[in-house]
């Protein structure tokens, strides 16, 4: 009975459109994630990829437990979410395994483009879970326009690759990461996790991924860091506290309360924010290509989230 009540309550809490609060939270997440691939790439100079991913998941899991205890949240109460939690955690671990290993072979900017193919997979899969989230033709066109803006922003890097002969492997791992991210989102919405606390949904993923990625690091024989300096520790701390703990907690709350297809479209802003960060933090030029890309992504997101006009009586 309690599970049914919880599911019904979650259904009442879920909204059919993206409101101002969601937009603000999504923009904040995308701005933070725009720095994520760069932070991971920098940390690779001292900490191997699987070990790095495991450490940040473990650190974020500990922070999440402390946060939940301070708020009196019952994370460890049996509620029938175990199987879905293990599946989501396994997908999460595989996703970041692909991303962090892939960053050894391709650039952070190219990885960003391939990862954000995920909204298309979500758009294809969500109607199987919730028919109300099926995109119409205008919304589908908006999704394509937004992704086209991202590709346009990075087009020069595609026609003149500089990451080496194994760049294709890194790109392929980026696409695999996108698929796994989308499957994680679909698992969250299509299982009992959809009515669970966001903190519990995230803890499953952090705990399982910390164990799986740590074991994978040992099996792969990754060497322990010969030295650790602020050049890697600060980016790792940013990934652990800001990205993996804070922003992912916000993301899972959004997945629970808003249409997954529509909020997923916002993630296409992330690689563009990454380029804008280069302009603001590194003094890189603000090119016409970047401006056009930003306009295209924003227009596409607006089309995806535009409310259909009411049918005439």
N, C-alpha and C positions, 0 to 999 in steps of 0.2 A: 504493500500500500504506500509506504513512504517513498519508494522509487517512482511510483506513478505520480504521486503528488509533486515530487521534485521535477519530473519531466514536464508536467503540466505547467508548473511555475516558470520553468525555463522558457516554455513556449510563449507564456504571457510576457516575459521580460524581453523576448527577442523582437527586434524592430524590423519593419519591412523597408526601411530607407536609411541612408546615412545622414545623421544630423550633424550639427555644428560641433558637438563634443567629439564625435567620432572623427570628423575631419581634422580637428586640432591634434588629437592623439595620433592619427595616422601620419600627419605631416611630421610630427615630432619623431615617430619611429623611423620614418623613411630618411629623415635627416641624419639620425644616429646610424642607421644601417649603411648609409652612403659612405661612412668612414670605416665600416667593418672589414671589408676585404683588404683595404690598405693596412689596417692595424694587424690583421692576420699575416699578411705578406711580410711586414716589417719584423714581426715576432719570429718568423721562420728563420731569420738569420742566426738565432741562438737556440730556439726550441723546436724540435721536430714536429711535423704536422699532427700526427695522431696523438702524441703526448700533449701538445698544445690544446687540442680540442677536448681531451679528457680532463685536463686541469681546469679549464674554464667551466666545463659542465659541473665538475665536483665543487668548485668554489661557489658557483651560482646556486647549486643545490643546498649547500650549507647556509647560505644567505637566505634562501627561500624558507627553510625550516625555521630559522630564527625569526624571520618576518611573520610567519604564520603563527608561531607560538606566542609572539607578542600581541597578536590580534585574537588569540583564543580560537583559532581555526582547527577543526578536527581533520587533519590530513590522513590519518592512518586508520580511520574507521572503515569497516567493511561496507562497501556499497555496490558491489557487482561490477566495478570498473577495471578489475585486475587484468583480464585478457586484453581489453582495448588499450589499457595503459601500457602493457608490455609491447603490443604491436606499435603503438605510437612512439614509444621510446626506442624501439629497434629502428623504425624508419628515420627518426631524428638522428640516431647515431650514424646510420649509413649516409644520410644526407651530408652531415658535416665531415664524415670521413672522406667522401667524394670531393667536397669543396676544399678542404685543407690539403689533401694530397694533390688535387688538381692545380692548386696555386703554385706548386713547384714547377709546373710545365707551361703555364700560361699566365698572362698578366692579370692583375686585379681588375682592371677595367673590362677586359674580355669576359672574365669570370662573372662579373656583375651582369652583363648582358644575358649570358646563358642561364644564370640562375633565375632571372625574372621572366623566363618562359613559363614559370609555374602558374600564373593566372589563367593561361589558356587551358591547362589541364584541369584546374578547379572549375572553370566555366563549362567544360565538357562533362565533368563528373557530378557536379552538384545537382543537376536536374534528376539524376537517379536517386538522390537522397531527399531533395525538396523541390517539387515541381515549380513552386513559386519563384525559384531562383534561376529559372531558365532565361537566358538573355534573348531579347528580340533582335531583329536585324540591325537596328540603329545602335543598340548597345554592343553587339558583336563588332560592328564597324568601328565603334569607339575604342574597343579593346585593341583592334588591329592598328588603329591610328596611333594609340599611345605606344604600342610596341615598336611601330615604325619610327616614332620619334626617338626612341632609345637607340635603335640600330643606326639611325641617321647621325646621332651624336657621336657614335663610335666608328663610323664608316671608314675613316682614314686608317684606323688600326686594323681593320679587316682586309683592306686592299694591300697593306704593306706590313705584314706580320713581322715582329722582331723578337718574339719570345723563343725561337729555336725550332728545330725539326720535330720535337715532340709536343708542339703547341696543340696539335689536334687532340692529343690525349687529355690535356688539361681542359680543352673545350668540351670534349665528350663527357668528362667527369662533371663539368658544370651543368650540362643538360641532365645528367643522371641526378644531380643534386636538386634540380628544379622539379623533376618528376617525384622525387622522394618528399620534397617539401609539400607539393600539392597533395600527395597521398596522405601525409600527416594531417593536413587541414581537413581532408575528406573524412579521415578516421575520427577526428575530433567532433565533426558535425554529425556523422552517421552512426555514432555509438553512444553508450551511456556516458562517455566523457562529455558529451554535449550538454548534459545537465549537472555535471560535477563542478566543484569549485575550480576557477582558473588556476589557482595555486596548486591544486592536486593534479590537474592535467599537465602542468608544467613540470611538477616534481617527478612524475613518471618518466618524462622524457630526459630530464637532467640526470636522474639516478641511473637509468638504464644505459644512457649514452656514456656516462662517466665510466661505468664498469666495462662496457663493450669496447670503447675506444682505448681505455687503459690496457685491456687484455690484448687488443690488436697491436698496440704499440710494443708490448713485450714480445709478442709472436713475431712481429716484423723486425725485431732487433734494433729498434731505434736507439741511438746512443744518448746517454744522459748529457745535458748541456755542459760543455767544457767551462763555460762562464755565463753568468747572468748579470746584465747591466740594466740601467734604466731604459736603454733603447729598446729592450724587449719586455721588461717588467711593467712599464707604464702602459704600453699597448695591450698587454695581457690583462692587466687590471681593468682597463677600459672595456675590453671584450667581456670580462667576467661580470663586473658590477653593472655597467650601464647597458650593454647589449643583452647578454644572456640572462641576467636576472631581471632587470627593470623593464627593458623594452619588450622582451618576450612575454612577460607577465601581462603587460598591457595588450599585446597582440592576441593572446589567448582569451582575454576578457572580451576583446572586440569580436573574435570569431564566435564566441558564445552568444553575443547580444545583437549582432548585425549580419546582414546577408553576406555570406563568404565570397560570392562572386564579385560583389561590388567593392568590398574592402580590399580584395586581392588586386583589383585594378590599380589601387593607389600605390601598391608596391613598385609599380613601374616608374615612380618618381625617384626611387632609391638610387639607381645608377646616375641619374641626372644630378641629384644632390651631391653625389660623389664628385662629379665634374665641377660643380659649383664650389665645393669645398676646396678643390685645387685652385680655383680662381681667388677665393677669399683668403686661404691660408698659405698658399704657395706662390701667389702672385702670377698664376698662369693667365694668359689672355682670355677675355670674354669674347668668344668668336660669334659670328653670325650663325654658324652651324649650331652652336649650343643654344642660342636664343630660339631658333626655329624649333629645335628638338623640345625645349621646355614648353613652348606654346602648343606643339602637337600633343605632348603627353597630357598637358592640362586639359586640352580640348577633348581628347579621348576619354579621360576620366570623367569629365562632365557629361559626355554622351552616355557612358555606362551607368551613371547614377541619375540621369535625367528621369524624372517621373513621367510616365506615360500620360497623355492627356485623357481626361475622363471621357468615356464613351457618350456620345450625344443621345439624348432620350428620344 
